[in-house]
């Protein structure tokens, strides 16, 4: 919702206007059903994570790994609701840091490399920016320097476009929960991370 005020020269009062943009699923008839069908596995995987989060005695194979995803999703949700782009970037960095067990730049890079099946030097943007460079800008220059006062952010250009940072984090979060839903090893982040490359072929073979 947005509200605006205007005043014409010589006028005694203000003119006001309000507009509302309501979120919706558009498209041709049946598009919504297809959209939900394509996301059914993601919904099921997210459901497993939420169940492990709320149960006092979780029955899943890796409740700690799943709970980490739920907490990271909280920060990601906060980032998407944030009005200021520079604060949203900080919260995206926090989300990925939580997901990578506080591993900071190196931990996020290792997790992203595993989930995306990319080497640190591989390009992840249309302008050829490497995965390592992208993560460094997101965490070191975005999350850390802005949050800790090392960089001033108001009216300054961000180290990354917020849309790219958002899409990157969404990709990692989606891949993480999908892998966790198919993981049967020890309930430890380090073991889960090591097993991720072997889980990805299972996800691809199972289809949408």
C-alpha positions, 0 to 999 in steps of 0.5 A, a space after each residue: 500500500 502506498 499513500 501520497 500527498 500533493 499540494 498545488 500552488 495557492 491551494 490551502 490544503 493537501 490532496 491525498 491518494 492511496 493505491 493498493 497492489 494486492 499479491 496474486 497469481 496471474 496467468 491463463 486458466 489452470 496456471 495456478 494449479 500447474 504452479 502448485 503442482 510443480 512446487 508440491 515436492 518443495 512444499 513437502 520438504 518444507 513441511 518436514 522441516 517445520 514438523 521437526 521444528 515444532 515437535 518436542 521429539 522430532 521423528 525426522 532423520 536430521 531435525 537439527 539440520 532441518 531446524 537450521 533451515 527454518 531459522 534461516 528462512 526466518 531471516 530471509 522472510 525478514 529481508 523480503 519484508 524490509 523496506 530498506 535495501 541495505 538492511 535487506 542485504 544484511 538480513 540475507 547475509 545473516 540468513 545464509 550465515 545461519 544456514 552455513 552454521 556461522 561459517 561466514 564467507 568461507 562457510 557460505 561459499 562451501 555450502 553454495 558450491 555444494 548445493 549449486 555444484 559449482 567451483 568458486 571460480 565459476 560464473 554466477 551472474 550475467 556479467 561473469 562474476 564468480 561464485 567466490 566474488 559474489 559471496 564475498 560481496 554479499 557477506 563481507 561487504 554487505 552483511 559484515 561491513 554494513 552491520 558493523 559500521 565498516 561501510 556507510 550504506 544510506 544513499 550509497 550504492 550496494 555491493 550487489 543488486 538486492 534482486 540478485 542477492 535475493 535470488 541467490 539466497 532463495 536458490 540456496 535455501 531451496 536446495 538445502 531443504 530439498 537435500 535435507 529431506 533426502 538426507 539419512 546420515 548423522 544429524 550434524 551440519 558438517 556431515 550433511 554438507 559432505 553428503 550434499 553432492 551425493 544427494 543432488 543426483 537423487 533429486 535430479 532423477 526424481 524429476 519435478 
